[in-house]
């Protein structure tokens, strides 16, 4: 799962109750896209659900987060609260705050905003594009760049488990493309791994085809 389509926003709150000392962290590390993808609630991912979680944590000696708890969330049934707690171990901050005081033991408030991944309109599955220059092709028939002043048609195609390209759709279209270029796309077969050794099954590729009016064999 192409996760070119997950977003995470971290905001330190300014409110400081009189009986608690809050710190304003300067982050040196936050969760990566892969870290977020690993804990994104499966049901929320499939449904394309968004959510926001407020957390309270204590700063540790080495600049991490400890004793985190969820103090509010917009969609409790989606599982974003538990997922946000799992991300806590990936945060690191400077051990000294901007005020010159140690962060150790100070409270840190975070708002974690979960944004659903982008979806391919033609099949409503996750939008995860692989660079076409990194694909390897099986067989003698393979895509090539149009030559000269040829009018082109751009299609986005899903790579199936067998390496075939289907469905294909024009950018933003909700229905699969059903024109002449479809017959050309069906002749291409992508290898299971790209040149970096990463699986391509289920990912999308953007290709340009000659925009012809006649039906191709």
N, C-alpha and C positions, 0 to 999 in steps of 0.2 A: 504494500500500500504506500501508492504514492501519497506521502503526507506533506509536495510542493505547495498543498492546499490548505495546514493547521496554523492558528495564530495565538500567541500567549502574551498578555499584557500584565505587567507587575507595577503596582502603584503603592508607594509608602504613604500612609495617611498622616496628616499634620496634627490631628486632634491629640491633646495631651491632658488627660484627667489629672486633677491635682494630687491624687494619691498614688499615681503610677508614673514611672519614668519611661518614656518612649524614646527609641532611638531611630534615627533616620539613616538607614544603611546605604552604603555605597557598594553596589554589587560588583564583584569581580568574576562571578560565574553564575549562570542561570541554566535551567534545563534546556537541552538541545531538542531539536525537532524529533529525533529518534526517541529521546526520553519521554516526550509528551505522547508520541504515538503508542508507546508501550503501555501506557496507563489510561489512554482515552477510553471511556466506557463504551463497550462494544455496541450496546443497544442505542446509545446516543449517537455513535458514529454512523450506524446504519440508517438511523432516522434523520440524520442531518441536524441534530438538536444543538442549540447554543446554551451557555450557562455562565453564571458568575458566582464566585465563591470568595467570602471574606475569611481570612485566617489570622490567628494570633499566635506568635511564637516567641521563644526566648533566644537571644543571641548566645552562642557558645564561645569558649575560649579561642577556638581556631577560626571563628568567623562563620560558623554554620548555624543552622536553625535546630532548636530542640523544643520539646514539649508543645508541639503545635496542636491547635484545635480549631475546628470550624466554628465561627461565630455567626455565620449567616450565609445563605445561598439562595439563588433565585429558582432553582429547579431541583429540590431535594430528591425527587424520585429518579433523576437521571444518573446519579452516582458521581457527580463532579466533586462533591465534598471529599469522599474517600480518595478519589484520584488526585486531588490537590495535595492531600496529606502525603501521598506517596512521592510527590515531587520535591518535598521539603529537603530531602538529603542532597539534592543537586545544587542548592543555593550556597554561595559563598560571598561574604562581604569583607570589607576592610575591618580589621579588629579595632581600629580607632574611628570614632564617628567624626563628622564634619565639625562638631563643636570641640574637638580635641579630647573628649572623654572616651574611655574604653567602652566598647559595645557589649562586653561580657555581662550577661544577666539582664540586659535591657529588653523591653518588649518591642516587638516588630509587628506591625500590622500590614497585611498584604491583601490586595484584591486580585484574584486570578480570573481572567476572562477567557472562557473557552469558546472558540469559534469553530463551527462545523466545517469540515473540509469541502472544497469546491466539488461539484458534481458534473459529470459529463451529461449534458441534456439528453442525448440520444438513448441512454440506458440507465441514467440516474445513479450510476456507480461512481466511486471515488475518482477524482480527476488527478492523475499522476502521469505526467508526461516524461518520456525518455527522449533524449536528444537523438534525432534520426542519424546523426553522424556516428553515433556509438553502437548502432544496431548492426548485427551480422545477419546476412541473408543466406538461406539454404536454396540450392538449385540454381539454374541458369537465368531465371527471370527475377529481376530485382529493380527497385526504384532507381531513378536517375534524375538529375536536375534538368529541367527543360532548357533547350538550347535556342538561342536567338530570341526574336520578338514574338514568341508564342504566348497567346493568352492562356493563363493557367487557372485552374480551379483548386482551391485549398480544401483539403479534407482532414478531419481528425479521426483516426481509426483506433479501435481497441484491439490489442494483440491477445489472441485466445491462447488456450493451453497448448494447442497444436502449432502455434506460430502464425496462424492465419489472421487476416485483418477484417474484423467485423464486430460490431457495426461500424460504419463510417458515417460521418455527418459533417456538414458545413459548420464553421464556427458559430456557436449560438443557436443552431437549429435544434428543435426538440424531436424531430423525426429523423430516422436514418436516411442517408442519401440513397436514392434509387435511380440515379442516372447512369450514363454510359461508363463513367470512370469506375463504377462499382465492379465491373467485370475485369478491369485491369487490376484493381486492388486484390481481387480474389486469387490472382496468380502469384502473389508474393507470399513468401514464408520466412518469418524471422526465426533466427536461432534462439534456443532457450535462454542463453546468456548474452549480455552485451560485451563490448570489448574490455570492460572493467570487471567482468565476471559476475555482474549483478543480474538476477532473474528479470525477465521482461514480461512474463505472463501477467495478464490483467492490466498492463500499463497502456498508455496512449502514445501515439506517434502522429506528428503532423507532416503530411506529404502534399506535394503539389503535382497535379496531373494536367496534361494538355486539355484545354476546355473544348472538346470536340462535340459536335451535334449528332453524329451518327453513332449507332450502337457498335461497340467494339466486339470482336469475336471472343 
